[in-house]
Amino acid sequence: MTRILNRPRARRLSTLACVAVAVTLPLLPVLAATTPPANTAPVARLGSQTISTADLGDSTAEKLKKITSNYDRRRRELDAEEHATTQETLSSAAEQYLNDRVLALEATKTHKSKEALLKEVKTAPVTDADMQKVYDEHAREIKRPLADVAAELRKVMEQDRADTARSEYLASLRTKYDAHVLVEPVRVAVDATGPSTGPADAKVTIVMFSDFQCPFCLKVMPSVREVMARYPTSVRLVYRHLPLTGLHPNAYSAAEAAVCADRQQQFWPFLDALFEHQKQLGAELYTATARQLHLDDAAFSACLKSGEAKPTIDADVTAADEIGITGTPALLINGRLLAGYAPASAITKIIDDELARR
């Protein structure tokens, strides 16, 4: 907690994701476009014989193919980064402009200064119980007694609440004066395939890439459940597997068990059980949970032993890789990425914006 005051506000009271960077868009130098040499292009001469690319063998051809593939990947990454940073810059500037304009309109209407209006924004006080709750949620990260960090934690929470209250007030003014940012947010195209809950025709679809052994995936589940309860007719949730096997040795087997439970229409209860007993992941838990949910024992066991769940999991992993997601949890809300642990307020902010756009 020592350095918490130096963190951006959005991360002050949150934790890092299982893998800190969930989308990789590296900064790379812009490379001049080149055309790979054709197989017939001359590359050498031996006496009167002309040596072409094709003469250099399969090994060279494979290397050239890899160079082209890497170049294409880099270009896509650069294009994606340019688009994302452009949209984010435009959106941020537009919102700041509108905030200033609607505040000026309200100041004129109420015969008050803009500064006076902002000072009137009320912020809920931070109680000892509030501090204890936040401390308990982040004790593992803080690694110091509450008494040692209480003053700093209170200051951070007060600032966070003040910032939130101000943002909500400005948002209410934008609604009052019919002010809207028209810049389209950055969206990542991903198939919403997998176990789902919520209406099929929901206006908002959340695709969640998750790992049953990831502690931050466990931590985000209450936020997800709160959101689903809040928007029973507007939001659909789709689960896709991204077991981080390098970090979590039991994640893949847990995903297999969940797929097998899904074969018997019991995915979501099985998911709840896996996260509830995250530290006991293993064959014994999978079997016990299947029996508790009254699954067909023989069919469940056969599914696990046959490996029939692997193609489903591997397809999800491939889908995540293709769009640059390498960490969990990762929520794509109508394609808008929210990476790492997120409180319900962060998810609902995007959902409300999506509903307003529609």
C-alpha positions as CSV (number, residue, x, y, z in Angstrom):
1,M,0.0,0.0,0.0
2,T,3.0,2.2,0.3
3,R,2.9,3.4,-3.3
4,I,-0.8,3.4,-3.7
5,L,-1.1,7.2,-4.0
6,N,1.1,7.2,-7.1
7,R,-1.2,4.9,-9.0
8,P,-3.8,6.2,-11.6
9,R,-7.2,6.6,-10.0
10,A,-8.7,3.8,-11.9
11,R,-6.3,1.3,-10.4
12,R,-6.1,2.7,-6.9
13,L,-8.6,0.3,-5.4
14,S,-8.2,-2.6,-7.8
15,T,-5.7,-5.4,-8.2
16,L,-3.6,-6.6,-11.1
17,A,-4.8,-9.2,-13.5
18,C,-3.3,-12.7,-13.5
19,V,-1.2,-11.5,-16.4
20,A,-0.6,-7.8,-16.1
21,V,-0.9,-7.0,-19.8
22,A,-4.0,-8.6,-21.4
23,V,-3.7,-7.0,-24.9
24,T,-0.3,-6.7,-26.5
25,L,0.2,-3.8,-28.9
26,P,3.9,-3.2,-28.9
27,L,5.4,0.0,-30.1
28,L,7.3,-0.9,-33.3
29,P,9.0,1.2,-35.9
30,V,7.0,1.7,-39.1
31,L,8.5,-0.5,-41.7
32,A,8.5,0.3,-45.4
33,A,6.3,-2.0,-47.4
34,T,8.2,-4.7,-49.2
35,T,7.2,-7.3,-51.7
36,P,8.5,-10.8,-50.9
37,P,10.7,-12.1,-53.7
38,A,8.9,-14.4,-56.2
39,N,10.1,-17.9,-56.6
40,T,11.5,-17.1,-60.0
41,A,13.4,-14.0,-58.9
42,P,17.1,-14.4,-59.5
43,V,19.2,-14.3,-56.3
44,A,22.6,-15.6,-57.6
45,R,24.5,-16.7,-60.7
46,L,26.8,-19.6,-61.1
47,G,28.6,-19.4,-64.4
48,S,25.8,-19.3,-67.0
49,Q,23.3,-20.7,-64.5
50,T,20.8,-18.3,-62.8
51,I,19.8,-19.2,-59.3
52,S,16.3,-18.3,-58.3
53,T,14.6,-18.2,-54.9
54,A,13.0,-21.6,-55.5
55,D,16.5,-23.2,-55.9
56,L,17.3,-22.3,-52.3
57,G,15.2,-25.0,-50.9
58,D,12.3,-25.5,-48.6
59,S,14.2,-24.2,-45.6
60,T,14.7,-20.8,-47.1
61,A,11.1,-20.7,-48.4
62,E,9.9,-21.4,-44.9
63,K,12.1,-18.6,-43.5
64,L,10.8,-16.2,-46.1
65,K,7.2,-17.2,-45.3
66,K,7.9,-16.5,-41.6
67,I,9.3,-13.1,-42.3
68,T,6.2,-12.2,-44.3
69,S,4.0,-13.5,-41.5
70,N,5.8,-11.5,-38.9
71,Y,5.6,-8.4,-41.0
72,D,1.9,-8.8,-41.5
73,R,1.4,-9.3,-37.7
74,R,3.4,-6.2,-36.9
75,R,1.5,-4.2,-39.4
76,R,-1.8,-5.3,-37.9
77,E,-0.6,-4.5,-34.4
78,L,0.5,-1.0,-35.5
79,D,-2.9,-0.4,-37.2
80,A,-4.7,-1.6,-34.1
81,E,-2.6,0.6,-31.9
82,E,-3.1,3.7,-34.1
83,H,-6.8,3.2,-34.2
84,A,-7.1,2.6,-30.5
85,T,-5.0,5.6,-29.5
86,T,-6.8,7.9,-32.0
87,Q,-10.2,6.9,-30.8
88,E,-9.3,7.2,-27.2
89,T,-7.7,10.6,-27.7
90,L,-10.7,11.9,-29.6
91,S,-13.2,10.5,-27.1
92,S,-11.4,11.9,-24.1
93,A,-11.0,15.3,-25.7
94,A,-14.7,15.4,-26.8
95,E,-15.9,14.4,-23.3
96,Q,-13.7,17.0,-21.7
97,Y,-15.0,19.6,-24.1
98,L,-18.7,18.7,-23.4
99,N,-18.1,18.6,-19.6
100,D,-16.8,22.2,-19.7
101,R,-19.7,23.3,-22.0
102,V,-22.5,21.8,-20.0
103,L,-21.0,23.0,-16.7
104,A,-20.9,26.5,-18.3
105,L,-24.6,26.2,-19.3
106,E,-25.5,25.1,-15.8
107,A,-23.5,28.0,-14.3
108,T,-25.4,30.5,-16.4
109,K,-28.8,28.9,-15.6
110,T,-28.1,28.8,-11.8
111,H,-26.2,32.1,-11.7
112,K,-23.3,30.4,-10.0
113,S,-19.7,29.9,-11.1
114,K,-18.5,26.6,-12.4
115,E,-16.1,26.2,-9.5
116,A,-19.0,26.8,-7.0
117,L,-21.1,24.1,-8.8
118,L,-18.3,21.6,-8.5
119,K,-17.8,22.4,-4.8
120,E,-21.5,21.6,-4.2
121,V,-21.1,18.0,-5.4
122,K,-21.7,15.8,-2.4
123,T,-19.4,12.8,-1.6
124,A,-20.3,10.0,0.7
125,P,-18.1,9.9,3.8
126,V,-15.6,7.1,4.2
127,T,-16.5,5.1,7.3
128,D,-14.3,2.8,9.3
129,A,-16.4,-0.1,8.0
130,D,-15.8,1.0,4.4
131,M,-12.1,1.1,5.0
132,Q,-12.1,-2.4,6.7
133,K,-13.9,-3.8,3.7
134,V,-11.5,-2.4,1.1
135,Y,-8.5,-3.4,3.3
136,D,-9.8,-7.0,3.6
137,E,-10.2,-7.2,-0.2
138,H,-6.7,-6.0,-0.8
139,A,-4.8,-7.3,2.3
140,R,-2.8,-9.8,0.2
141,E,-1.6,-6.9,-1.9
142,I,-1.0,-4.4,0.9
143,K,0.9,-6.8,3.1
144,R,0.8,-4.3,6.1
145,P,-1.5,-4.0,9.1
146,L,-4.5,-1.7,8.6
147,A,-3.3,0.6,11.4
148,D,-0.1,1.3,9.4
149,V,-2.0,2.3,6.2
150,A,-5.3,3.7,7.5
151,A,-4.5,7.4,7.0
152,E,-3.3,6.8,3.4
153,L,-6.1,4.4,2.6
154,R,-8.7,6.9,3.8
155,K,-7.2,9.6,1.7
156,V,-7.2,7.4,-1.4
157,M,-10.8,6.3,-0.8
158,E,-12.0,9.9,-0.2
159,Q,-10.3,11.1,-3.4
160,D,-11.7,8.2,-5.4
161,R,-15.2,8.9,-4.2
162,A,-14.8,12.6,-4.9
163,D,-13.7,11.8,-8.4
164,T,-16.5,9.4,-8.9
165,A,-19.1,11.9,-7.6
166,R,-17.8,14.6,-9.9
167,S,-17.8,12.3,-12.9
168,E,-21.4,11.3,-12.1
169,Y,-22.5,14.9,-11.8
170,L,-21.0,15.9,-15.1
171,A,-22.6,12.9,-16.7
172,S,-25.9,14.0,-15.4
173,L,-25.4,17.4,-16.9
174,R,-24.6,15.9,-20.2
175,T,-27.9,14.0,-20.1
176,K,-29.7,17.2,-19.0
177,Y,-28.4,19.2,-21.9
178,D,-28.5,16.3,-24.4
179,A,-24.7,16.3,-24.9
180,H,-23.2,13.1,-26.3
181,V,-19.8,11.9,-27.4
182,L,-20.2,10.5,-30.9
183,V,-16.7,9.0,-31.2
184,E,-17.1,5.2,-31.7
185,P,-15.3,3.3,-29.0
186,V,-12.6,0.7,-30.0
187,R,-14.1,-2.7,-30.4
188,V,-12.5,-6.1,-30.8
189,A,-14.3,-8.6,-33.0
190,V,-14.8,-11.9,-31.2
191,D,-17.4,-14.7,-31.7
192,A,-19.9,-15.0,-28.8
193,T,-19.8,-18.8,-28.7
194,G,-19.9,-20.9,-25.6
195,P,-22.0,-21.4,-22.5
196,S,-24.2,-18.3,-22.1
197,T,-26.8,-16.8,-19.7
198,G,-29.2,-14.0,-20.4
199,P,-31.4,-13.2,-23.4
200,A,-30.1,-14.3,-26.8
201,D,-31.3,-11.0,-28.2
202,A,-29.8,-8.8,-25.5
203,K,-28.5,-5.4,-26.5
204,V,-25.3,-6.0,-24.7
205,T,-23.2,-9.1,-24.9
206,I,-20.3,-9.7,-22.6
207,V,-17.7,-12.3,-23.7
208,M,-15.6,-13.3,-20.7
209,F,-12.3,-15.1,-21.2
210,S,-11.5,-16.7,-17.8
211,D,-9.3,-19.3,-16.0
212,F,-10.7,-21.3,-13.1
213,Q,-7.5,-21.2,-11.2
214,C,-6.9,-17.5,-11.6
215,P,-7.5,-15.6,-8.3
216,F,-8.6,-12.5,-10.1
217,C,-11.1,-14.4,-12.2
218,L,-12.6,-15.5,-8.9
219,K,-12.5,-11.9,-7.6
220,V,-14.3,-10.6,-10.7
221,M,-17.2,-13.1,-10.5
222,P,-19.2,-11.1,-7.8
223,S,-19.0,-8.1,-10.1
224,V,-20.3,-10.1,-13.0
225,R,-23.1,-11.6,-11.0
226,E,-24.1,-8.2,-9.7
227,V,-24.2,-6.9,-13.3
228,M,-26.3,-9.8,-14.6
229,A,-28.8,-9.3,-11.8
230,R,-29.0,-5.6,-12.5
231,Y,-29.6,-6.1,-16.3
232,P,-31.7,-9.3,-16.5
233,T,-33.2,-8.4,-20.0
234,S,-30.4,-6.3,-21.5
235,V,-27.2,-8.3,-21.0
236,R,-26.1,-11.7,-22.2
237,L,-22.9,-13.3,-20.7
238,V,-20.8,-15.8,-22.7
239,Y,-18.0,-17.8,-21.1
240,R,-14.9,-18.7,-23.1
241,H,-11.9,-20.6,-21.7
242,L,-8.4,-19.3,-21.4
243,P,-6.5,-21.6,-19.0
244,L,-3.1,-20.0,-18.3
245,T,-1.3,-23.4,-18.0
246,G,2.1,-21.8,-17.5
247,L,0.8,-20.2,-14.3
248,H,-2.0,-22.5,-13.3
249,P,-1.4,-26.3,-13.6
250,N,-5.0,-27.3,-12.8
251,A,-6.7,-24.7,-15.0
252,Y,-6.9,-26.9,-18.1
253,S,-8.4,-29.9,-16.4
254,A,-10.9,-27.6,-14.7
255,A,-11.9,-26.2,-18.1
256,E,-12.3,-29.8,-19.4
257,A,-14.5,-30.7,-16.5
258,A,-16.6,-27.6,-17.1
259,V,-17.0,-28.4,-20.8
260,C,-18.2,-31.9,-19.8
261,A,-20.7,-30.4,-17.4
262,D,-21.9,-28.1,-20.1
263,R,-22.6,-31.2,-22.2
264,Q,-25.3,-32.0,-19.6
265,Q,-26.6,-28.4,-19.4
266,Q,-25.0,-27.7,-16.0
267,F,-22.2,-25.4,-16.9
268,W,-23.1,-22.4,-14.6
269,P,-23.6,-24.4,-11.4
270,F,-20.4,-26.3,-12.2
271,L,-18.6,-22.9,-12.7
272,D,-19.8,-21.7,-9.3
273,A,-18.5,-24.8,-7.6
274,L,-15.1,-24.6,-9.3
275,F,-14.6,-21.0,-8.2
276,E,-16.0,-21.7,-4.7
277,H,-13.4,-24.5,-4.2
278,Q,-10.7,-23.0,-6.4
279,K,-7.9,-24.3,-4.1
280,Q,-9.1,-27.9,-4.4
281,L,-9.2,-28.1,-8.2
282,G,-8.6,-31.7,-9.3
283,A,-10.3,-35.0,-10.3
284,E,-11.8,-35.5,-6.8
285,L,-13.6,-32.2,-6.9
286,Y,-14.8,-32.6,-10.4
287,T,-16.3,-36.0,-9.7
288,A,-17.9,-34.8,-6.4
289,T,-19.3,-31.7,-8.0
290,A,-20.8,-33.8,-10.9
291,R,-22.5,-36.1,-8.4
292,Q,-23.8,-33.2,-6.4
293,L,-25.3,-31.7,-9.5
294,H,-26.8,-35.1,-10.4
295,L,-24.9,-35.4,-13.6
296,D,-24.7,-38.8,-15.5
297,D,-21.6,-40.2,-13.9
298,A,-20.7,-42.5,-16.8
299,A,-21.2,-39.8,-19.4
300,F,-19.2,-37.2,-17.4
301,S,-16.3,-39.7,-16.8
302,A,-16.3,-40.7,-20.4
303,C,-16.2,-37.1,-21.5
304,L,-13.1,-36.4,-19.3
305,K,-11.3,-39.6,-20.3
306,S,-11.9,-39.2,-24.0
307,G,-10.5,-35.7,-24.3
308,E,-13.5,-34.6,-26.3
309,A,-13.5,-31.2,-24.4
310,K,-10.1,-30.3,-25.7
311,P,-11.2,-28.9,-29.1
312,T,-13.6,-26.5,-27.4
313,I,-11.0,-25.2,-25.0
314,D,-8.3,-25.0,-27.7
315,A,-10.7,-23.1,-30.0
316,D,-11.2,-20.5,-27.2
317,V,-7.5,-20.2,-26.6
318,T,-6.9,-19.7,-30.3
319,A,-9.6,-17.1,-30.4
320,A,-8.0,-15.2,-27.5
321,D,-4.6,-15.4,-29.2
322,E,-5.9,-14.0,-32.5
323,I,-7.2,-10.9,-30.8
324,G,-4.2,-10.4,-28.6
325,I,-5.7,-11.4,-25.2
326,T,-3.1,-13.2,-23.1
327,G,-4.3,-12.6,-19.6
328,T,-7.4,-13.2,-17.5
329,P,-9.9,-12.1,-16.7
330,A,-10.8,-10.3,-19.9
331,L,-14.3,-8.9,-20.5
332,L,-15.4,-7.9,-24.0
333,I,-18.5,-5.8,-23.6
334,N,-20.0,-5.5,-27.1
335,G,-16.4,-5.8,-28.2
336,R,-15.0,-3.2,-25.8
337,L,-12.2,-4.6,-23.7
338,L,-12.1,-4.4,-20.0
339,A,-8.9,-6.3,-18.9
340,G,-8.2,-7.6,-15.4
341,Y,-10.2,-7.4,-12.3
342,A,-13.0,-4.8,-12.6
343,P,-15.6,-3.7,-10.0
344,A,-19.2,-3.8,-11.0
345,S,-19.2,0.0,-11.4
346,A,-16.6,-0.2,-14.2
347,I,-18.7,-2.8,-16.1
348,T,-22.0,-1.0,-15.7
349,K,-20.4,2.3,-16.9
350,I,-19.7,0.6,-20.3
351,I,-23.0,-1.2,-20.3
352,D,-24.9,2.0,-19.7
353,D,-23.0,3.8,-22.5
354,E,-23.7,0.9,-24.8
355,L,-27.4,1.0,-24.0
356,A,-27.5,4.8,-24.5
357,R,-25.8,4.4,-27.9
358,R,-28.6,2.0,-28.9
